[in-house]
Structures are given as C-alpha cells and as structure tokens.
C-alpha cells in the first residue's frame, strides 16, 4: 500500500537522493549523506562543503554534473544554508 503524505515545502526546500547498489543503499537528505550496508551497519556523513556534496552526487549517485554553469558556487550556498538552518 502506498500513502502520500503532504508536507509543505518538503520537495522545494529539501535535497533528496537515494540509490541502491550491490552492497549498500546510498541516501542523501540535504547535507546528510548516509550509507546503509547489507549487514545492517550504517555510516553517517555530514557534508560541510559544496565540493563534498558535488563529489557524493557524482561518485555515489553517478550524476553527471560537469556541464552545469556555476554549480560549485550554488552547491556551496546550498550547504551553507543547511548548516545555518541546522538542517542536516
């Protein structure tokens, strides 16, 4: 059964990504990057810079971000907003 829960502004103010892999599942919510392994263990990482966020998006989520103008500046601003709002 699928249930839609409406949360105001969730999809416009929250960065969300998820990707399964053979040995784990990657999850990103704002600047909180989590890796869930098949053995039940979990690793949590707080991304503190736009460079870290870009690396996770490209390396772990396999997104091609090379052709987006001003992306590094934008990602840095995004991370700074999450940190300022204490919203990892």
C-alpha positions in Angstrom: 0.0 0.0 0.0 1.3 3.5 -0.9 0.3 6.5 1.1 1.1 10.1 0.0 1.9 12.3 2.9 1.8 16.0 2.1 4.5 18.0 3.8 4.5 21.7 3.0 7.7 22.8 1.2 9.4 19.4 1.6 10.1 19.0 -2.1 11.1 22.6 -2.7 13.4 23.1 0.4 14.9 19.6 0.8 17.6 18.0 -1.3 16.8 14.3 -1.5 18.5 11.5 -3.4 18.7 7.7 -3.0 20.4 4.9 -5.0 20.7 1.2 -4.4 24.0 -0.5 -5.0 25.0 -4.2 -4.9 26.4 -3.9 -1.3 24.6 -0.9 0.1 22.0 1.8 -0.3 23.0 5.5 -0.5 20.8 8.2 0.9 21.1 11.9 0.9 18.9 14.4 2.7 20.2 18.0 2.5 23.8 17.7 3.6 23.4 14.4 5.5 24.9 11.5 3.5 24.1 8.0 4.7 25.3 4.6 3.5 23.2 1.6 4.7 25.1 -1.7 4.2 23.5 -5.1 3.8 24.9 -6.3 7.1 22.8 -3.7 8.9 25.5 -1.3 9.6 25.2 2.4 8.7 27.7 5.2 8.1 26.6 8.8 8.5 28.5 11.7 7.0 27.7 15.4 7.3 28.8 17.2 4.1 30.3 20.5 5.1 31.3 22.0 1.7 29.9 22.2 -1.8 32.9 20.2 -3.0 31.9 17.3 -0.7 28.3 17.5 -1.9 29.4 17.5 -5.6 31.7 14.5 -5.0 28.9 12.5 -3.4 26.4 13.4 -6.2 28.9 12.5 -8.9 30.7 9.5 -7.3 28.0 7.8 -5.3 24.8 8.8 -7.1 26.5 8.7 -10.6 25.2 12.1 -11.7 27.0 13.9 -14.5 27.2 17.5 -13.3 30.1 18.6 -15.5 28.1 20.9 -17.8 26.1 22.9 -15.3 27.2 26.5 -15.0 28.0 28.0 -11.6 27.2 24.6 -9.9 30.1 24.7 -7.4 29.0 28.2 -6.2 25.4 27.0 -6.0 26.2 23.8 -4.1 28.4 25.7 -1.6 25.5 28.1 -0.9 23.1 25.1 -0.5 25.4 23.5 2.1 25.9 26.8 3.9 22.1 27.2 4.1 21.6 23.7 5.5 24.3 24.3 8.1 22.9 27.8 9.0 19.5 26.3 9.5 20.8 23.4 11.5 19.0 21.2 9.0 21.4 18.4 8.1 
